[in-house]
Amino acid sequence: MSRRVRRLATVAMGAAVLLLAAGPAYAHECVNASKKNQAAGVQVVVSADTGEVVWVSNGLQHRIDQGLVNPDTGEGFSGLLGFDLNGDAVADVSTFIVGPEMEIPEQAQFNGPACRGITNIEIFFSQCVSF
């Protein structure tokens, strides 16, 4: 696969994943607030400013190349999606895209402190992160 096609597929994948994460279920996605290195284990990093993909793991790129993950729809993707908040192409916060509803159950998100452990991403940004 040529670099240009790979780059287009990567951008399309990131856009699809971002759209899935930003849809109606967005307020129910979660983050591990206690995770020291938010970039650890992330498979794709999206710029919070532009919505563009800034980094894709080799493993995810390999699954895209094999046709296991559809870069147009995001079908087949599950794992950690990272958001770059400061423009350095590294995930500053990550969220889980897992399960049949592409989220961790709501009870797990709201069952503890806002700024420690698994928590709702909307609560995390409103109560734990200062810009």
C-alpha positions in Angstrom: 0.0 0.0 0.0 1.5 3.4 -1.0 2.2 6.0 1.6 -0.5 8.3 0.2 -3.2 5.6 0.4 -2.0 4.6 3.9 -2.2 8.2 5.0 -5.7 8.7 3.6 -6.8 5.5 5.2 -5.4 6.5 8.5 -7.0 10.0 8.3 -10.4 8.4 7.4 -10.0 5.9 10.3 -9.3 8.6 12.8 -12.3 10.7 11.5 -14.6 7.7 11.8 -13.4 6.9 15.3 -13.7 10.5 16.3 -17.2 10.7 15.0 -18.1 7.5 16.8 -16.7 8.9 20.0 -18.3 12.3 19.6 -21.8 11.0 18.8 -24.7 10.7 21.3 -22.7 8.3 23.5 -19.8 10.7 23.9 -21.0 11.9 27.3 -20.9 8.3 28.5 -17.3 7.5 27.3 -14.8 7.1 30.0 -11.2 7.7 31.0 -8.9 6.2 33.5 -8.1 9.3 35.5 -5.5 7.4 37.6 -3.4 6.3 34.6 -0.1 8.1 34.8 0.8 7.8 31.1 -2.4 8.4 29.1 -0.5 7.6 25.9 0.3 4.0 27.0 -1.6 1.5 25.0 -3.2 4.1 22.7 -3.8 2.8 19.2 -4.7 6.1 17.5 -4.2 9.7 18.5 -6.5 12.5 17.3 -5.9 16.2 17.6 -8.5 17.8 19.9 -8.1 21.0 17.9 -8.5 19.8 14.4 -10.0 16.3 14.7 -7.3 14.9 12.5 -5.3 11.8 13.2 -1.8 12.6 14.3 -0.6 9.1 15.1 -1.6 5.4 14.5 0.0 2.4 16.1 1.7 -0.2 13.9 -0.7 -2.8 15.1 -3.8 -0.7 14.1 -2.2 0.1 10.8 -1.6 -3.6 10.2 -5.2 -4.4 11.0 -6.4 -1.7 8.6 -4.1 -3.1 5.9 -5.5 -6.6 6.5 -9.1 -5.3 6.2 -9.9 -6.1 9.8 -10.7 -2.5 10.7 -12.6 -0.4 8.2 -11.0 3.1 8.0 -14.2 4.6 6.6 -16.6 3.5 9.3 -14.4 2.5 12.2 -16.0 -1.0 12.2 -13.7 -3.5 13.8 -11.9 -1.0 16.0 -11.8 -1.4 19.7 -9.3 -0.2 22.1 -7.8 3.1 23.3 -8.4 6.3 21.5 -6.1 9.2 22.5 -6.7 12.9 22.3 -3.8 15.3 21.8 -4.7 18.4 23.7 -1.4 20.4 23.3 -0.3 19.7 19.7 2.6 17.4 20.4 1.1 14.4 18.7 1.0 12.4 22.0 -2.2 11.4 23.8 -2.8 13.6 26.8 -6.0 11.8 27.6 -7.4 8.5 26.3 -10.8 6.9 26.2 -12.0 3.3 25.8 -13.8 2.3 22.6 -15.0 -1.2 23.7 -18.0 -3.4 24.1 -21.3 -3.6 22.2 -22.1 0.0 22.8 -18.5 1.1 22.3 -18.3 2.2 25.9 -17.7 0.9 29.4 -21.1 0.5 31.3 -22.4 3.8 32.8 -22.4 2.3 36.3 -18.7 1.7 36.1 -18.1 5.3 34.9 -20.1 7.0 37.7 -19.3 4.6 40.5 -16.4 6.4 42.2 -14.5 9.6 42.5 -14.4 12.0 39.5 -10.7 12.3 39.4 -9.5 8.8 40.2 -9.9 5.5 38.5 -12.5 4.9 35.7 -14.6 8.0 35.3 -16.9 9.6 32.8 -14.9 11.7 30.4 -17.3 14.7 30.6 -16.9 14.7 34.4 -13.2 14.3 34.1 -12.9 17.4 31.8 -15.2 19.5 33.8 -13.8 18.7 37.3 -10.3 17.3 36.9 -8.6 19.1 34.0 -7.7 22.8 33.9 -6.9 24.5 30.6 
